[in-house]
Amino acid sequence: MSTIRLVPENDTTSFHDAVLMPDIAEIVDSLGGLAQKQQLVARGARDLDLTRAVRADEVSRARQGWYTT
C-alpha cells in the first residue's frame, strides 16, 4: 500500500487547500525500483505528481515513460 501525503498545491496555497499527492518514490520502490508510467497512474499518480517527483530528485526518468529510484 502506498503512502499518500498532503502537500500544498503551490506556495500561495494554505494547508487547508492542500491536495493528496502519492509518494512516487515509495511506489516506484514497491515495484522494484523501476516502474512504467502506466503502473504509477494506476496507483494514483498524476502527470503533475511525476514531474514534481523528478524535479525534487525523488525519482529519475530512466527514459520516456519509465521512472527509477
Order of alpha helices (4+ residues) and beta strands (2+ residues): beta-beta-alpha-beta-alpha-alpha-beta-beta
